[in-house]
Amino acid sequence: WAVPAAQSTSPVVSIDSINMNVSNHTEDYIVLKNETAEAVDMSKWKIPEMDYELPVGSVISPGQYAYVVRKDTVFSVLLPTRYVIGEIQQDLPAAGTITLQRTNNTTSDTEMIL
């Protein structure tokens, strides 16, 4: 996806779902959804609970989904047609919340892990 030349200061990307496999954490993933009518550049957005920053070039097209996965080589076998924008280096927490923060440290969305 192309990095947009400009975007609103507070684009809304939601945490659509959190998928955790307690018997095999390499299959864990977070689904993000662009809720706007514009492409959103998520470069350097953060998931602070995971001490994770999305890589430069992480763009989601309008209304589309993107995945942050625990292990891309495992995920690409399970769901090969999905758009992966990042790979976390640790297991998802068993409980608590996951927050998606913009580069200006404002919250785009928060989701509970049950």
C-alpha positions in Angstrom: 0.0 0.0 0.0 1.2 3.5 -0.7 1.9 5.8 2.2 -0.7 8.7 2.0 0.7 12.2 1.5 -1.5 13.5 4.3 -4.2 12.2 6.7 -6.3 13.6 9.5 -4.6 14.2 12.8 -6.7 11.5 14.6 -7.6 8.7 12.2 -9.7 5.9 13.7 -8.3 2.4 13.5 -10.0 -0.1 15.8 -8.8 -3.3 17.4 -11.4 -5.5 15.7 -10.4 -8.7 17.6 -7.6 -10.3 19.6 -7.0 -14.0 18.8 -5.0 -16.0 21.4 -4.2 -19.7 21.2 -3.2 -20.7 24.8 -1.8 -24.0 23.6 0.4 -22.4 20.9 1.1 -18.7 21.3 2.9 -18.6 17.9 -0.7 -18.4 16.4 -1.7 -15.3 18.4 -2.7 -12.2 16.4 -4.5 -8.8 16.7 -6.8 -7.7 13.9 -6.9 -4.0 13.2 -9.6 -2.3 11.1 -9.4 1.1 9.3 -12.7 2.8 10.2 -12.1 5.8 7.9 -12.6 6.6 4.3 -8.9 7.3 3.8 -5.7 5.2 3.9 -4.1 5.5 7.3 -0.3 5.4 7.7 0.3 3.6 11.0 4.1 3.9 10.9 5.4 4.1 14.5 1.9 3.6 16.1 2.3 1.7 19.3 0.9 -1.1 21.3 2.4 -0.1 24.7 1.4 -3.2 26.6 3.5 -5.2 24.2 6.3 -2.6 24.0 5.7 -2.7 20.3 5.9 -0.1 17.5 4.5 -0.7 14.0 7.2 -0.6 11.3 7.5 2.3 8.9 5.3 1.8 5.8 2.4 0.2 7.8 -0.6 1.5 5.9 -4.2 0.3 6.0 -6.6 1.1 3.1 -10.0 2.5 3.8 -12.3 0.0 5.5 -9.7 -2.8 5.4 -8.2 -5.1 7.9 -4.6 -5.7 8.9 -2.9 -8.1 11.2 -0.3 -7.9 13.9 0.9 -11.4 14.4 3.1 -13.3 16.9 4.9 -15.3 14.3 4.5 -14.5 10.6 5.7 -17.8 9.3 3.1 -19.7 11.3 0.3 -17.1 10.6 0.9 -17.2 6.8 0.2 -20.9 6.7 -3.0 -20.5 8.8 -4.4 -17.5 6.9 -2.3 -16.9 3.8 -4.4 -14.2 2.2 -4.4 -11.8 5.2 -2.5 -8.5 5.2 0.2 -8.6 7.9 1.7 -5.3 9.0 3.7 -6.3 12.0 5.1 -9.2 14.0 5.2 -8.9 17.8 8.2 -10.5 19.6 6.3 -11.8 22.7 3.1 -13.7 23.6 -0.1 -11.8 24.1 -0.9 -11.2 27.8 -3.4 -13.7 29.3 -5.6 -10.8 30.6 -5.8 -7.1 30.7 -6.1 -4.6 27.8 -4.4 -3.9 24.5 -4.2 -0.3 23.4 -3.5 1.1 20.0 -1.7 4.5 20.2 -1.1 7.0 17.4 2.3 8.7 17.0 1.0 11.7 19.0 0.3 9.2 22.0 -3.5 9.6 21.7 -5.5 6.4 21.9 -7.1 5.1 18.7 -8.7 2.1 20.5 -8.5 -0.2 23.5 -9.7 -3.8 23.7 -10.1 -6.1 26.7 -8.5 -9.5 26.7 -10.8 -12.0 28.4 
